[in-house]
Amino acid sequence: MKKIIFTLLLAIPLASTGFAQTLKGSKMIGGDGYLSFDDAFYANLNPNIGYFPLDDLAVGIKTPINFGSHSGGRFKYITGDLAPFVRYYFGKPTRFRVFAEGSGGIGYARNKSERNESYSVGYIRNSIGGSLGTVYFITEQVGLEAQLNYRNYKSGYKSSSENFIADSRRSNTTITLGIQVHLPTSKKE
């Protein structure tokens, strides 16, 4: 029994070596998202691509896309953003890593209502946010992620059916699940 325990204790650090996904020069591609089915339907997808200019530090761009439908489909919206991000991975390279991410962006949104009076509104919005997440590498290059996200949005718009201009601010907190493929650097250092 002591031999088995000793072998397992020795195998854990050895099994976690060789996970060098976040080294300088590496790339990552993937994304995350969530679905919600409460009193309305929401879908959020966040594809991204990134590069590691330094060990454990990724910079890149994500393109969040949101869809929603309320009140039996009588109110619908779609949004799309372009959001640069910075992500830092904490700890030594192992199968399990913790990371923090910050991003900001600009995007376009369109709302459409078919309630008593139909209208359609298109507007530009900007956003800023942050995330705290974990990744579990199921292989040396593929990681499954879970993130807790906070995002603040500000937008201004003009209605197409009425002559008004409005400013809107909102924020949300979400939990997303995702997958990232890490492509190692081609250089041997």
N, C-alpha and C positions, 0 to 999 in steps of 0.2 A: 504494500500500500504506500509506503514511504517513497518507493521508487517511482510509482505512478504520479504522485503529487509533485515530486521533484522534477520529473520529466515535463509535466504540464506547466509548472512555474518557469522552467527553462524555455519551453516552446512559445509561450506568450510573447516575450520580447522579440524572439527571433521571427515569429510570424508577422509581427508588426513592422519589421524592417522591410525596405524595398518599396514602401509607399511614398513615392516622391512626386506626387501629383502637383504640388504647389511650389515647385522649384522655379527659379528664374528662367525665363524663356519658354515655359510651358504655356499651353493654351487651354481654354475650356469652352464648351458649347453645351447648351441645354436650356433649362427653364423650369418654372414652377407654376402653380396655379391652384385654384379652388373652385368648387361648385357650391351653391346654396339653394335649398329648396324650401324655404319657410313660406311666408305669405306671398313671395315673389320668387322668380328664378333669376339667379345671377351666375355668370361664368367669367372667370378671370384667367388669362393665360399670359405668362411673362417669359417669352423666349429671350435668350441672351447669348452673348459671345464675349470672351474676355482673354486677356493676356497678362502674364506675370512678369512685370519689369524687375521685380525683386522677389526673393524667396518669401512665400506666404502672403504676398500682396498682389491682388488682381485688380486690373482696371478694365472697363469694358462698356458695353452699351446693351441696354435691354429695351424691348419694345412691348410694353404692357398693352393688352387688348382686353376690353371689358364689354360684356353683353348683359342686358337686363330686360326683364319684362315684369310689369306690375299689373294688378287689377285685371286678371284674365287676359292679358295681352293688349289691353287698351292703352297702356303707356309703355313705350319701348325706348331704349337708348343703346348707343354703341360709342365707345371711346377708343382712341389709340394714342399712345405717347411715344416719345423718343427720350430715353432717360439714361444718361451716363451714370456709371456706378463705380465705387471703390469698395473692395472687399478685403478684409484681413483675416487670416486663419491663425488661431492661437494654438500653442503647444507644439510638440514634436510630431513629425509625420507618422501617423498610425492609421489604422482603419477608421477610427472615430475622431472627428475634429469638430471644434467649435469655431464659428466665425461671426464677425460683425460686418454689416454692410451699410453704406450710405449712398443715396442717389437723389438726383433732382432731374426734372424734365419739363418738357413742354409738349402739349398734345392738342388734339381736336376732339370734340364731342358733338353728337347729334342726338337730340331728344325729340320724340314724336308722341303726341297724345291724340287719342280718338275719344275723348270724354265728351262732355256737352258741346264744347267748341273745339274742333280739331286745330292743332297748331304744330309747327315744327320749329325747332330752335337749333342752330349750330353755333358753336363758340370755341374759342381758344382758351386753354387752361394751362396753368403751370403747377408743378408739384414739387414737394421735397419730402423725403422720408428716410427711415432707417429700419434695419432688421437685425435680429439676433437669431442665429440658426445653428443647426448641427448637421453634419454629413456623416454617413456611414458608407465606406467604400466596400462595395460587394465584390469588386475586383480591383486590380491596381489602377484602373482607369475609369471606372464607373462608380459614381457616388449617388446614394439616395439622400435627399435633403428634407428637412422640416424647418420652417422659419416662422417666427413671430414678427409681424410687420406693422409699422405705424406709418401712415402717409397723410399729408396735409395738402389739400387742393385749394386753389384760388382761380376763379374764372369770371369772365365778364361776357355778356351776350346780349344780342338784340333779337327780339321775337320777330318771326316772319308774318304773323297775323295781327300783331298789335305793335304800336310804335313805342316800345319801352326798352330801356337798357338797364340791366341789373348786374350787380356784382354778387358773387356767391362764394362762400368759404365752407369747406367741410373737411372732416378728417375721418379716417377709419382705421381700425385695427383688425388684422386678419391673420389666420394661420394658413400657410401654404405648404404643399408637398411638391417635390420636384425631383429631377434627375439631372446630373451633370456628367458629361464625358470629358475627361482630362487627357489632353494630348501632350505627351512629354516633349521636352526640348530635343531637338535633333542633334545638338552638340554634346559631346562627352567632355566634361570638365574634370 
